[in-house]
């Protein structure tokens, strides 16, 4: 079920945050294809419970600024097993959403840990009165899975255009008065499948191709954010007035609608199938990848990757010479891959996905691997 929230505006972009409520994934039981993922299903079959964080609280009152990932990490060693221990209380409205003031309590049922929610009602005394009754809450008050600011930063830096997408997008045909480039306040002539006057668009420069390192196919193109504009006059060509720019707008730049769906409410979980992906690129172009960087993987929906899936990042082992190998030329041996961090998929397409680095235990780089957690 998709529930659209009010529009958020960032630098040059208008983001419609869509809450994705995975009702079927959050029940007290786990079956193949549900939220716990393949590893969680195996654990359930073996009768093993997800491992708790040794410093876990017995009771926690949700606060503003919390995220589901952070709360999961308080209780669990591996936060993506949260759906395994989440108890859906039928007496609570929207039990899959967590609000500031809610109280989470750790209990044990048949020897297995279980997190139960009691909806907190803040009294004038500053204390919490716990009540099972239904009360009305606005959906945008629920805590997000990840900090919205991390996604906002990604949106400000640009997009990735899938193979075949750019040929179908509206584009700048020419700059008014014959100039070669345009900036804020200038008019440009645009063509393509456009909305009417007053419609806002992001202007994107098509950058370098992203090549799948496994088969050499071009799967996408780097999209470099140029600015935003609005349709000032309809027609073919139409006139677009540039409102704000971060670099020069040129003929050939493409247009994206300002509305971008970014899911922020979902339950972290392991994929149902074995995923073995490669990091093709990092959005902000840094050479070393750390926490809250956005990376692009060469796996997507056709491989079974969905929003909320968690993958372990493995630093690719380097080749090094074996000092004891025989011969003049020493034999090279590839060292083992080493665990480097955790990422969560927050946007998925046919052949590529965006992942947000949630944890980083060591440096990560382009061409490192991302796999289903063991």
C-alpha positions in Angstrom: 0.0 0.0 0.0 1.5 3.4 -1.0 0.5 6.4 1.0 1.9 9.7 -0.3 2.9 12.3 2.2 3.3 16.1 1.7 6.0 17.3 -0.7 9.4 17.9 0.7 11.6 20.5 -1.1 15.4 20.3 -1.2 18.0 22.2 -3.3 16.5 22.0 -6.8 14.3 19.0 -6.2 10.8 18.2 -5.0 10.6 14.9 -3.2 7.4 13.0 -2.6 8.2 10.6 0.2 6.2 7.4 -0.1 5.6 5.2 2.9 5.9 1.5 1.9 4.0 -0.6 4.4 5.1 -4.2 4.2 2.2 -5.6 6.2 2.8 -9.2 5.1 6.4 -9.0 6.1 6.0 -8.0 9.7 3.9 -10.7 11.3 5.0 -12.9 14.2 5.7 -15.8 11.9 8.2 -16.1 9.0 7.7 -18.0 5.8 9.8 -18.3 2.6 9.6 -15.1 0.7 8.9 -12.9 3.8 10.7 -10.2 5.6 13.3 -12.2 7.4 14.8 -13.2 4.1 16.6 -16.4 3.3 19.0 -16.3 6.3 16.2 -15.6 8.7 14.1 -18.5 7.3 17.0 -20.8 7.8 17.3 -19.6 11.4 13.6 -20.2 12.0 13.8 -23.7 10.5 16.7 -24.5 12.8 14.8 -23.1 15.8 17.5 -20.4 16.4 16.5 -16.9 17.5 18.1 -13.8 16.1 21.1 -12.8 18.3 20.4 -9.8 20.7 22.7 -6.9 21.1 24.6 -7.7 24.4 23.8 -4.1 25.5 20.1 -4.3 24.5 17.6 -2.4 26.7 14.6 -4.2 28.2 12.3 -1.2 27.5 12.8 1.8 25.3 10.6 4.9 24.7 10.8 6.1 21.1 12.1 9.7 20.7 11.9 12.2 17.9 15.0 11.8 15.7 15.1 8.0 16.1 15.2 5.8 13.1 14.0 2.2 12.8 17.6 1.1 11.9 19.0 2.7 15.1 16.3 1.1 17.3 16.8 -2.3 15.6 20.5 -2.0 16.3 19.8 -1.3 20.0 18.0 -4.7 20.3 19.7 -6.9 17.7 23.3 -7.6 16.7 22.0 -7.7 13.1 19.3 -5.0 12.6 17.9 -6.6 9.5 16.4 -9.4 11.6 14.0 -6.9 13.1 10.9 -8.5 11.4 11.8 -11.8 13.1 11.2 -10.4 16.6 8.5 -7.7 15.9 5.1 -8.6 17.4 2.1 -7.0 15.6 -0.3 -6.0 18.3 -3.8 -6.1 16.8 -5.1 -3.6 19.4 -2.8 -0.9 18.1 -3.7 1.1 15.0 -0.9 1.0 12.3 1.2 -1.5 14.3 3.8 -1.6 11.6 4.6 2.1 12.2 6.4 3.4 15.3 5.8 6.9 16.7 7.7 9.1 19.2 6.3 8.2 22.7 5.7 4.6 21.8 7.2 2.1 24.3 9.0 -1.0 23.0 9.4 -3.8 25.5 11.5 -6.9 25.1 9.8 -10.1 26.2 10.4 -13.8 25.7 7.8 -16.2 24.2 8.7 -19.9 24.2 12.3 -18.9 24.8 12.4 -16.6 21.8 12.8 -12.8 22.0 9.9 -10.6 21.0 9.5 -6.8 20.8 6.0 -5.6 21.8 4.7 -2.1 21.2 2.5 -0.1 23.6 1.3 3.1 22.2 2.3 5.9 24.6 0.1 8.8 25.4 2.1 11.7 26.8 0.4 13.2 29.9 0.8 16.8 31.0 3.0 15.7 33.8 5.7 14.5 31.3 5.0 10.9 32.2 3.8 8.1 29.8 0.3 6.6 30.2 0.2 3.3 28.3 -3.1 2.4 26.7 -4.1 -0.3 24.2 -6.9 1.9 22.8 -6.8 3.2 19.2 -5.7 6.8 18.7 -5.3 8.8 15.6 -1.8 9.5 14.3 -0.6 11.3 11.2 1.6 9.0 9.1 4.3 11.6 8.6 4.9 11.5 12.4 6.1 7.9 12.3 9.9 7.5 12.6 11.6 6.7 9.3 13.8 3.7 8.6 16.8 5.8 7.7 17.5 9.6 8.2 15.9 11.6 5.4 18.8 13.9 5.3 21.0 11.2 3.9 18.7 10.7 1.0 18.3 14.4 0.5 22.0 14.7 0.0 21.9 12.0 -2.6 19.1 13.7 -4.5 21.0 17.0 -4.6 23.9 15.3 -6.4 22.1 13.9 -9.3 20.5 10.8 -10.7 21.4 7.7 -12.6 19.6 7.2 -16.0 18.9 3.7 -17.0 19.9 2.4 -20.4 17.3 3.4 -22.9 15.7 6.0 -20.5 17.5 9.1 -21.8 16.3 8.6 -25.4 12.7 8.9 -24.2 13.2 12.0 -22.0 12.4 15.6 -22.9 15.6 17.6 -23.7 16.9 21.1 -24.2 17.0 21.8 -28.0 18.6 25.2 -27.9 19.3 28.3 -25.7 17.3 31.4 -26.4 19.1 34.2 -28.5 21.6 31.7 -29.8 23.8 31.4 -26.8 25.7 28.2 -26.2 24.9 27.9 -22.5 22.3 29.2 -20.0 22.0 29.9 -16.3 19.4 30.9 -13.8 16.9 33.4 -15.2 17.5 32.3 -18.9 15.0 30.7 -21.2 15.8 27.5 -23.1 13.7 25.7 -25.8 12.7 22.2 -24.9 11.1 19.3 -26.8 9.6 15.9 -25.8 6.7 14.6 -23.8 6.1 17.6 -21.6 3.4 18.7 -19.1 1.7 22.1 -19.3 2.7 25.6 -18.2 3.9 25.9 -14.6 5.3 22.3 -14.5 8.7 22.0 -12.8 11.5 20.0 -14.2 15.1 19.1 -13.1 17.7 19.6 -15.7 20.2 16.8 -15.9 23.4 16.5 -17.9 24.1 13.0 -19.2 27.5 11.9 -17.9 29.7 8.9 -18.2 28.2 5.4 -18.9 28.1 2.9 -16.1 29.4 -0.4 -17.3 28.6 -3.7 -15.6 32.1 -5.0 -14.8 30.9 -8.6 -15.2 29.6 -8.5 -18.8 30.8 -5.1 -20.1 27.2 -3.9 -20.8 26.2 -0.3 -20.4 23.4 -0.5 -17.9 23.0 3.2 -17.0 24.5 6.7 -17.4 25.6 9.1 -14.7 23.1 11.9 -14.3 24.7 15.2 -13.2 22.3 17.7 -11.7 22.3 21.1 -13.5 19.3 22.9 -12.0 15.6 23.4 -12.0 13.1 25.2 -14.2 9.4 25.6 -15.1 7.5 25.5 -18.3 6.8 29.1 -19.2 5.1 28.5 -22.5 3.7 25.3 -24.0 4.3 24.3 -27.6 6.8 22.3 -29.8 9.3 23.5 -28.8 8.2 24.7 -25.4 10.0 27.4 -23.4 11.5 26.5 -20.0 12.6 29.3 -17.7 15.6 28.2 -15.5 15.0 29.1 -11.9 18.1 27.8 -10.2 21.3 26.3 -11.6 24.5 24.8 -10.2 26.3 24.6 -13.5 25.7 25.7 -17.1 22.7 24.3 -19.0 23.5 23.1 -22.5 21.7 21.8 -25.5 21.2 18.0 -25.1 20.6 18.2 -21.3 17.6 16.1 -20.4 14.6 16.9 -18.2 13.2 15.0 -15.2 10.0 15.6 -13.5 10.7 17.2 -10.1 8.6 14.5 -8.2 10.8 11.6 -7.2 9.5 8.6 -5.1 11.8 7.8 -2.2 10.6 5.2 0.2 11.5 6.0 3.8 9.3 3.5 5.7 10.2 -0.1 5.2 11.6 -2.9 7.3 15.2 -3.9 6.8 15.5 -7.6 5.9 17.8 -10.0 4.1 17.0 -10.9 0.5 15.1 -14.1 -0.1 17.7 -15.3 -2.6 21.4 -15.4 -3.0 22.6 -12.0 -4.2 26.2 -11.4 -5.4 26.5 -7.8 -6.7 29.3 -5.5 -7.5 29.6 -1.8 -6.5 29.8 0.0 -9.9 29.9 3.6 -8.7 29.5 5.9 -5.7 27.2 8.9 -6.3 29.4 11.7 -5.0 32.5 10.4 -6.8 34.7 9.8 -3.8 37.3 7.0 -4.1 36.8 5.6 -0.6 33.3 4.8 0.5 32.0 5.2 4.1 28.9 5.4 6.2 25.9 7.1 4.5 27.5 7.2 1.1 25.2 6.1 -1.8 26.5 3.4 -4.0 25.2 1.9 -7.3 25.0 -1.9 -7.7 24.9 -4.0 -10.8 21.9 -5.9 -9.6 18.2 -4.9 -9.5 14.6 -6.1 -9.6 15.2 -8.8 -12.1 17.7 -10.3 -9.6 15.3 -10.2 -6.7 16.6 -7.0 -5.1 13.9 -4.9 -3.4 13.6 -1.8 -1.3 14.6 -2.6 2.3 17.0 -5.5 1.4 20.2 -5.5 3.3 23.5 -6.7 1.9 26.9 -7.3 3.4 29.8 -5.4 1.7 33.0 -7.3 1.2 36.3 -5.6 0.4 37.7 -7.3 -2.6 40.9 -9.2 -1.8 44.1 -7.8 -3.5 46.5 -9.8 -5.6 49.9 -10.2 -4.0 53.1 -12.0 -4.8 53.8 -15.2 -2.9 57.5 -14.8 -1.7 57.9 -18.6 -1.5 56.6 -19.4 -5.0 59.2 -21.1 -7.3 60.6 -19.4 -10.4 62.0 -16.0 -11.3 58.5 -14.5 -11.6 56.7 -14.9 -8.3 53.2 -16.3 -8.4 50.4 -14.0 -7.6 47.7 -15.0 -5.1 44.4 -13.3 -4.5 43.8 -12.6 -0.8 40.4 -13.4 0.7 37.6 -10.8 0.6 37.1 -9.1 4.0 33.8 -7.9 5.5 33.7 -4.1 5.3 30.2 -3.0 6.1 26.4 -3.2 5.5 24.2 -1.4 3.0 20.5 -1.1 2.5 18.7 -0.9 -0.8 16.4 2.2 -1.0 15.7 2.3 -4.7 15.7 -0.5 -7.3 15.4 -0.7 -11.0 15.6 -3.5 -13.5 19.4 -3.9 -13.6 20.7 -1.5 -11.0 20.0 -0.5 -7.4 20.9 2.4 -5.1 22.2 1.3 -1.7 22.9 3.4 1.3 25.9 2.4 3.4 24.5 1.9 6.9 27.6 0.6 8.7 31.3 0.7 7.7 33.9 -1.3 9.6 36.6 -0.5 7.0 37.1 1.4 3.8 35.1 0.3 0.7 35.8 0.9 -2.9 34.2 0.6 -6.4 34.3 -3.1 -7.5 33.9 -4.3 -3.9 31.2 -7.0 -3.5 27.7 -6.8 -1.9 26.2 -10.1 -0.9 23.3 -11.7 1.0 24.2 -11.7 4.7 25.4 -15.1 5.9 
